[in-house]
Amino acid sequence: MANFSKSNVPQFSVDVYQNEYLPQDGREVNAIVTVTATGGGTVGAAVGTSYAPGQGPSAGVAIMVDCSGSMDYPPTKMRNARDATAAAIDTLRDGTHFAVIGGTHVAKEVYPGGGRLAVADRATREQAKQALRRLSAGGGTAIGTWLRLADRLLGSADVTIRHGILLTDGRNEHEAPEDLKAALDSCAGRFTCDARGVGTDWEVKEVTGIASALLGTADIVADPTGLAADFTQMMETAMGKEVADVALRLWTPVGTTIKFVKQVAPTVQQLTDRRTEAGPRAGDYPTGSWGDESRDYHVCVEVPSAGLGQEMLAARVSLVVPQPDGSVQNLGAQGLVRAVWTDDMVASTSINPQVAHYTGQAELAQAIQQGLNLRKAGDMDGATAKLGRAVQLASASGNADTAKLLAKVVDVVDATAGTVRLKAKVEEADEMTLETRSTKTVRVKK
């Protein structure tokens, strides 16, 4: 939560794409809301850059490294995790607060210790890298304890941006699922977190669930040698964030209900049940931290039916940041979702291209997840049908990355028709990659 000086804060804009025309008795209004932040002062800052006071956003980062016994099988895993953490530390901007946590069935402060964060400069980076040499594998996995320690440490510094990076190679076997859920509930809104699974012995739904709850990214690093590049990129992105706790505020008139709100690019992320009330007929949906970037949201509202020729404002979209005193700062961007009733069949039945595209991308993610679940359950016919539909949707929308991942799990006979055969043998890493990245979308071709 922060106050900003105007010089280095990105300017936010909101664009709404929709077909506002409804047939007689039509009630459902769909819109794609594109939010763009541009012109912030610190994106792509050189490593080791330091800012004059007030010029760069203050940030705190906690790196959580799995140190459970399985990280020694093979031993290269632990070595690569140490090297990746060192690479991430080298990517920290001068003045960034940071800590390294070793995670087993308990969470330990590896650096700096004493329940606090270090401040990045040449000396502390070197000390942190020395401390990494003491990281060794042994013990179980209780990720909730890692997250709670990260939360305590990040909360100890007065910083604008709070971010975690979490690496695990196994399942969360040493605490109950409800303990992890309780930890995520208590950390949500306090810091964002990227989660990575290394190797193939971890649980996709656990890792993606952590990232989703904490509004971060999730991915697989099947080969441990890829960790350093991945950690460097994650840290560069974290260093580019400039505004924390941005919320999408939706105001709707009397009689209107919000059916759903979800992020649809760069990934599909359900936000509907994360609403917090914000005064009469308004609610806030969390979007996390922003740098220079653009994201798309699908808003679906149900309006009361009205007569032909009538029109109404179905929803007003704005962006706000909560302040420490309980007030909010409005980021000045606004978009309007409208409804107009018409007897022109052509107008009322045409689907907006953006809405159609992202409806397809959301269905694509769902088809992949259902198909893989059916395959695991032994329902090969069901799996073939769902994954065939996924291939068809990926092909139609130009989602080449997802199409490539699907082709490692099925033999594609006809992409346009969605005709596929399940491969008899699938590498575990390929299946996990497809599941982990299933929510990644492509944007509408302009």
N, C-alpha and C positions, 0 to 999 in steps of 0.2 A: 504494500500500500504506500503510495508515494505522492508527493507534490513534484511537479516538473517545472523546470525552466523551459520556456518555449523554444530556445535555440536548438536543443538536441532531441526534441520529442518528434516522433513521426507524425505526419498528418494522416488522419484516418478519413476514408471515404466509404460510402455505402451505395451500391447499385442494386436495383431490384429488377429481376427478369420474371415476367409472368404473362399469362393470357388472362386479362381481367374480365373477359366476357363469360357470363354464365347463362345457361338456358333457363327458361321458366322453371321455377322450383329448384334450380341448382343451388347447392349450399356449400360445396367444398372448393376452397380457394388455395392454390399451390403457388409458391413463389420461391425462386432461388435468390438468395441475398449474398452478394459478393462484397466482402469487407477487405479493403486494401489499406496497408500502412506504408507510407513512403517518406523518404527524406529524413530519417533519423540520423543522428550524428555519428554513430559508432559501429555501424555494420561493416564487417570485413576489416575491422581494425587489425593492424599488424600485431603479431605476437609480441608481448612485452611492452605494448604501448601503455603509457600512463596518461591520464587525463587531468587537466586542471580541475580543481574542485568544482563540482556542479556540471562538468562537461560530459562525464561518462556516468551511466547508471551504476549505482553501487550494487554489487552482486555477491551472493554467497553460493558456493557449490560444495556438495558432499558426494564423494565417490565411494560407493559401497562395493567391495570386492569379495566375491565368494571365496572363502578359505576352507570350505568343508573338505573332508578326506578325499572325495572323488576328484578334486582339482589336481591330485597327483597322478591320475590315470588318464592319459599319459602325463609324465612330468612336464612336458612342453606346455601343457595348459596353464599351470601356475606361472611358469616363466613368461609366457605371452601375456598373461593378465598383469603381471608386474610391469612389463615393458609398456603395455597399453596405458596403464595408470600413469607411468612416468611421462609418456607422450601427452596425455591429457593435462598433466601438471605444467608441462612446458608450454601449453597452448593458453594457459590462464593469462588474462590481462593483469598488468601490475595493479595492485590495490584491491584485487578480488579476494574476498574472504574464502577460505577453503579448508576442508578436512578430508582425511582418508579413513574409512571404516573397514575393518576386517570382519566378515560375516560368517559365523558358523551357527550352532544352536544358541549362541549368545552373540552380541555385537560388541566389538572392541574398538577403542580409538587407537588407530595406528599412528596418526599424526594430525595435529600437534599434541593432542592429549590435554588433560585438565579441563575437559568439558567446554572447550572453546574452539574458535576457528583461527587459523593462521591468516596472515595477510600476504598475498603473493608479491614477492620480489626475488631478486637473484638468490639471496641467501636462503629464504624459506623454501624455494623450489628445490634447491640442492639438499636441504635437510630432509624434505619430504621424500625425495628419491632415495636418500640413504635409509630412511625408515622402511621403505618398501622392501629392502633386501631382507628384512626380518619376517616378511610375510611367508608363512609356511602352511601347508594343508594339513587339516586334522579336525575331526568333529563333524557335527550334523548341520542341518539347514533349518533356520527359523527366520524367514525373511521379515516377518512383522517386527522382530526386535531390531533389525538393521534400520528399518524405516523410522521406528520411534526414536532411535538414537540420532539419525540424520535430522529429524524434526527438531529435537532438542538443541542440537548444535547450530542448525540454521537459524533457529529462533533466538540464539544468544547474541546475534549481531544485528545492528540496525541497518538493514540493507533493503533495496528496492526489489531486486530479482533474487528469488530463492530457487535453487535447482538441484536435483539429485541425478546421479548416474548409477544404475544398479546392474551388476553383472552376476549371473548365476549359471551353474552348469548342471543343476539337479533339481529334483522335486522338493517342495517345501514339506519335508517329512517329519520335522521335529516340532511342529506346533499344529494345533487344530485349524482347519480352514476358517473357522469363525474368528480365530485370533488374528489371522492375516487380514480378514475383512475389517475387523475392528480397528486394526492399525491403519488400514487404508482410509477408513471413514474419518479417523482423527487427523490424518495428514492431509486429506483433500482440502484444497483451498489454501493450504499453508505453504506448500512448495510444489513445483512441477517435477516430473521425474521421467527420464528415459530408461527403458529396461531392455537388457540384451540377454539372450540365451546363447551360451557357447557349447559347441558339440551337439549331441542329439539325445541326451538323457534327461532333459528338462521338459516341463509341461507347458505346451503352447498357451493354453487358456490361462495359466497362472501368470506368465510373463506379460501377455497382452492385457490381462485384467489389471495388473499393476499400472501399466502405462496408461490405460484408459481411465482408471480412477484418478490418476494424478496428471492427466492431460498432457502426457508426453508421448514419445514414439516407442514402438517395440520392433525388434528385429532379431534375426538369427545370425550368428557368426559361426557357421558350421565348422570352418577350419580356424583353429585358434590363431594361426599366423595372420589372420585378417583383423585381429582385435585392435592393434595400434592405429591403423588407418581409420577404423570405425570410431574409436574413442576420440581421436583428434578431430574428426568431423563433428561429432556430437558436441565437443567442447567449443569448437568454433561457432556452432549454431547458438549454443548457450550464451557465448560472449556477445553475440549479436542482438540479444533480447534487450529491449529498452523500456517497455511498459509492462508491468505485471498486473494480474487480476482484472483483465478486461472482461466485462460482461456484456452480452447481447441483451438489451432491454426491449421487451415486446409489450406494447400497450394495445389492448383490444377494446372495442366498444361493448356496451351492454348487449348480452345475448349471443356474443361470439365465444366459441370455445377453441382452444388451441389443441389440435389433434396430435401434432408432433413438431419437434424442432431437432434437426440433426445436422452436424457438420458433414458435408459430402465431398469436400476436397481440402487438403490433399489426401485425407483418409475419411472413411465413414465412421462417425462417432455419435452415438445416441446422447442427446442432451435433455430430452423431454422430462425425465424424472429428476433432473438436477436443478429445477427451477427454485428460486427463492423469491418470495413475494416482495414487491417493491412499491407498495402503495396501491390505491384503488385501481383494479383491472390491469396492473402492470406486473411483470415478472422478469427476473434476471437469470440468464443462462451463462454459466462460466465458460470462457474460452482460453484461459491461461495467459501466458506471456507472449508478447509480440515484438518482433524486430521489423525489418523491411520485408514484408511478405503479403500474400493475398490468400484468403480462404473463402470457400463457398459453403453456405448453409441452406438447407431446405426447410422452409416453414410451411406448415399446412394448417389452415384454420377453417372452422365451420361457422358460417354466418347464418343469421336468421333469413328465411326466404323473403323475397320482396317482389313487387310487381315489375313487369316489363318496363324498360326505360329508366328504372331507378338505379342510383349508384350509391355506394357507401365506401368509407374507409374501413377496410377489414382488419388492418394492423398497422401500427407505426413502429419502426425499428430504429433504435438508437444505440450508442455505445457509451458505457459508463465505467468509471473506476472508483471503487469504494475508498473512502478516506478514513484515517484513524479516528476522526471524531464522529464517525457514523454517517456523515453526509456522503455524497458522491460527486465526482468530477465528471461532467458531461464532455465527451471528446468531440462534440460539435458536428458529428456526421449523422445524417438521418435518411431513412428510406420509407416509402409508403407502399403498402399493399392494398390494392383496390378491388372492388367487385362491382360489375355493371351487368344488369340483366337485359338480355336481348332475345328477339325471336329470329335473329340472323343465324341460321344453323351453321354456316361456314365459320363464322366468328366464334360461336360458343363451343364448337367441337374441335377446333384446332388446338394442339398441345404445344406449349412453348418449348422450343428446342432444348433450352437449358434444363427445364423440368424433366423432359423426356430422357435426356442423357443421364442425369443423376439418378432418376428412378431406376434406370437400367444398371448403373454402377452399384447401387445399393442391392439390387437383386443379384448381381454378379457375386458380390461378397457373400451373400446369404447362400447362394447355390453352391459355392465352393465349400463353405463350412458344413452344409447339410450333406453334400456329396462325400466329403472325407469322413464324416461321422457314420454314414451308412456303410461306407467301405470297411471301416473298423468293426462295425457291427455284423459284417458278413452279408449284408444285403447288396449283392453285386448289381442286380438289375436297377435298384433304386439309385445306387451310386453312379451307374453309367448314365441314367437319365439326368440326374442333377449336374454332373460334371460336363455332360454334353451340352446342357443349357448354358453352363458357365462359358464353355468354349465359344458358343454362338454369340453370347453377349459381349465377350472380350473382343471377338472378331468385329462385330458390328460397331462397337464404340471406339475401335482403334487402340485398345489397351494392350499394347504389344508386350509389355513386361509380364503381365498376368498370363497372356496367351502362351508365352515361352515357358512359364512355370507349369501351366496346365499340361503342356506337351511332354513334360517329364513324368507325368502321372498317368496320362491316357495317350493312346495312339489316335490321332485325329484323322478320321476318314473324310469328313466334309465339314469344315468349320462353319460355313454359312448355314447349313442345315442343323448343325449341332450333333452330327453323327460321330460317335467315338467308340473305341474299345478300351477297357481298362487294361493297363499293362500288367502282365503276370508278375513281374518283379519290379518293385519301386524302391529306390534308395530312400532310407528313412530321412536323410537330410533334405531330399527334394520334396517329400510330402510335408515335412515340418515348415520348409520355406514357403510353400504354397499356402499353408494354413496361416502362418504368421503374417504374410504380406497380402492376404486376401482382401483386406479393407483398403488397400492403396488404390486410389482412383486416378483417372486421367481427366483433364479439364476439357470443356467443350472446345472443339476447333472453332475459332472465330471466323 
